[in-house]
Amino acid sequence: MTIASPLVAVQNLEQLYRHGFRDTVTDAALLKVASSQATRDTAVLYDLDRDLEAFEQEYNLSSTEFFQRWQDGKMTDSADFMDWNALYKMAREINL
């Protein structure tokens, strides 16, 4: 059987789990993958938060307020602001 994408694989596995089909080897593998991803996300989020804090201090503005102003077109298209926007979006994605 060929699986089109990791998302499809997870969705298929979810359906099997909902119907009671599971085994200890798959359980252990899934927990290891989830733990590994959480560890990576935590490290990335730490770096993002550090970078966001540097922008906040430099411009004396919270990232939330910056992003709202950016979305409203009230900020220039400077390199710093484009980077800040990208970092903020990345942090929001991880925090979902």
N, C-alpha and C positions, 0 to 999 in steps of 0.2 A: 504494500500500500504506500503510495506517495502522498506526502503531506505538503500542501501548497505554501504554508508559512507557519512560523512559530505561533502566531495568534490562532490560526485554525487548529493547530495541535493542542493548544491549551483549551480551546473551546470544546474540542472533541473529548479531551480528558475530563473536563468539567462535567459533560453530559454522562460519561461513564461513572464518575464519582457520585453524581446525583442519583444514579440508578443502583448504587451499592457495589459497583465493580471497582476493586482496588486490591493492592497487595503491598506488603511491607517494603519491598525493594523500591517500588515506585514512590511510596510515601517518603522514604528516606531521601531519594534523589530529589524530589520536589522541595523538601525542606532545605536541603543543601543549596539548591539553586536559588531559592527565595532568600535564604540567609546571606549568600554571597552577593546577590543583587542589592540587598539592603545595606550591606557593608560598603559596597561601592557607592551607592547613592548617598550614604551618610558622609563619606569622604568628599564627594563632589559638592554636596550641599555646604559643607564646612568651608571649602575653598570659595564657593560662590558668595556665601555670607560675608567672608572676609573681604572679597573684592567689592561687594555692594557697600559694605561699611566704609571702605576707603572713599568711594564716590560720595556717600552721604556726608562724611566729614569734610571733604574738599568743597562741596557745594552747599553745605549746611541745609540739607533737604533730605527728607526720608525717601526711600526708594518707592514707597507707595505713592507719595505725593508727586515725585518725579514722573512716575509712570502715568499717572492721571494727566499731568500737564503735557506729557509727550503725546498721549492719545488725543488730547484736545488741540494739538498743533501749537502749543505755547512754548515749545523748546526748539532751539536751533538744531540743525543737522550736523553738529560737531562730532568728531570722532569719539570723544568721551561719551557723549549722550547716546550715540548709536551703540557703543559697547555696553553702556549702562542698561539700555533697553534690552539688549540681547541677554545679558546676565540675569536681569530681573525675570524675563520670560522663562529662562532655563530653570531658575530657582522655583518659580511657580509650578512648572511642570513636575518637578521632583516632589514638591509638597502636595500634589493632588491626592 
